[in-house]
Amino acid sequence: MADKSNFLINLSVLYRNTQKYFDRLLTRYDIGSGQLIFLLCINESEGITMQEVTNLTEVDKGTTTKSIQRLIDQGYVQAKTDEKDRRVKRLYTTQKAIDIMNNIYEYRAHLRNTLAQDMDFSTFEEMLSKATDNARDESLFENEVMSLKIGEFQKMSLGDYPDKMACTVYMSGCNYKCPYCNKRDLVFIPENNEFLNPDEVSEYLKKRNQLLDGICFSGGEPLLQEDIDKFIRKQRRLGYDIKIDTNGAYPQRLKALMDKKQVNYVSLDIKNTKEKYAETVGMNAETFNIKPIEETLNILKEGKIEFECKTTVVKELHTKEDLIEIAKWIGPIDHYYLQQFIASDNNIQQGLSAYTMEELEEIKEEIRAFIPSVEIRRVQE
Ligand code: SF4
């Protein structure tokens, strides 16, 4: 059964199969499915003009003209000059078209009956018609993309911001697709997803600034959102400390926030060794660029603000040698965590497994030689 939430794919399958159906049946008349809509329009509004067909079908003028000209050349349609206004051409079906229209209506009815099987098709048609009206709404084309996409908001989180009473704002959207990620819906944003209103989140934060010390921005990848700086600035004015959980892909955005003192703590994911990075973030190894992550790490290591690095350890993705290699790459820093992976239904890829705490303890001991501060963290990112 088709995925109910995947509106765009369903719409495309419905459209393509309808086209295919008519293309097959109309071959005998040498008519393509693309011409059908125009033939029907003219048949049901004899004397219609080319412009009126364009308005009715909402197909661009060039395509309308080309398709109708073909119907004229094939002898299904004729264009006659309007007697009152000789600049206007009116379109009429010919006897050749009239002879086949009954069959065309029969094909259309068969299609409708087939699609209507096991469902209340009239209700569907009503809703489709409403959705079509909504699609004409100009607001569809307004640039909403720039606004902040908040996927989830946790009003109180004790573990997300070290030593602070904080809340966590989860931003939707990520540039990576880590197989072990447990925020699948923030990465592959469902079509029926409703983002939280940034103003409502702000309003809540305004009321709670006496109770909460900090805000953790997580995701998804919070720095993917260009407008995040404006939102953070607003919260900083209320006195909040800001923590950012990042995958390190946007060093310059992070630096800009640091330079403006808009961020107090950063948690940087180091996903794997440089060689295995692309695989671990679900990207193509040939095009993946490790440089931004190195740049982020270097910016943080300059020591201007407090930060941590963490690696979520997954058996299928990390060997002990990989983790030692990562530790050598990062070098001694104040806070490094090996985070135990926890499998869930929300993981992007199912079937991954975790090291036991005992195994992680052993690995930790080996890593100490390179990062003495290494600790194990049991919560998932
Ligand atoms: S784990 Fe983080 S970086 Fe990876 S896909 Fe999930 S949100 Fe993105």
Boltz pocket constraint, residues with backbone or C-beta under 6 A from the ligand:
constraints:
  - pocket:
      binder: B
      contacts: [[A, 174], [A, 175], [A, 176], [A, 177], [A, 178], [A, 180], [A, 181], [A, 182], [A, 183], [A, 187], [A, 219], [A, 220], [A, 221], [A, 247], [A, 281], [A, 381]]
      max_distance: 6.0
